[in-house]
């Protein structure tokens, strides 16, 4: 059984922090799609008809990640 889905911050193996879960597109940036994104089915056509993928920022601390999301109007859900 899956738990509650939502926007969460995790620490990646690299030591950086980023988002997982239901990530709003407003937290990312559209960039031209890489071959890997196309082959991995992570690319899409935007409104201008360009083939793009979404890139999301990474942060040095979970506080920075939470502040960035809150600033954009997307609070981070606390683990149950």
N, C-alpha and C positions, 0 to 999 in steps of 0.2 A: 504494500500500500504506500502511495506517495503522500508526503506531508504537504503542508500548505505551500503553494507556489507563490512567488513574489520576487521582488528585487532584493538581492542580498550581496554583501561584499565578502570576498574570500581572499586569502593570501595564497598567491601562486608559488610554485616551487622556486621561481626566480627571486622571491622575496618581495615582489611588488604586489599591490592590491588591485582588484578589479571586480567587475560585476558578474553575477550569475543569476539565473532564474528568468523571470519575465522582464527583460531589459527594454525599456522604452527607446524607440529610435531617436528621440530627441537628445539622448545622452551620447550619441555617436555622430560620426561624420561619414558621409558618402565619399568614397574614393573609387577611382577606376578599378574594375575587377581584375584581380590577378588570375593567372591560369589555374592556380590551386583553388581559388574560390569558385571558378567556373566548374572545374572538375569535381569539387566537393559539394556542389549545388548550394553554395552560399551567396551566389550572385543573383542580381535581378535587374530588370530594366526600370530606371527611374522615370519620372514624368516627362523628361526631355528625351527619352528613348535611348539613353546611354546605359551601357552595361556596367554596373557598379556593385560594390560590396560595402558593408558597414564596418567601420573600425571604431573601437571604443577605447577610451583613455585608460591608462594604468596609473597608479599613484604610489607614493612612497609610504603612505600610512592609511589605515582604514578611516581615520578621521577626515583626511583629505577627500577620500572617495565619498563618504557620507555627506560632507559639506557640498561637494560638487553636485550630487544628485538632489539634495535639498534645495540648493540654489535654483535648480531647473524645475522644481516643483514635484519631485519624486522622492518621498521619504523612504528610507531603508527600513525594511521590516526586521524586527528583532527575532532571533531564534526562539522557538517555543521551549 
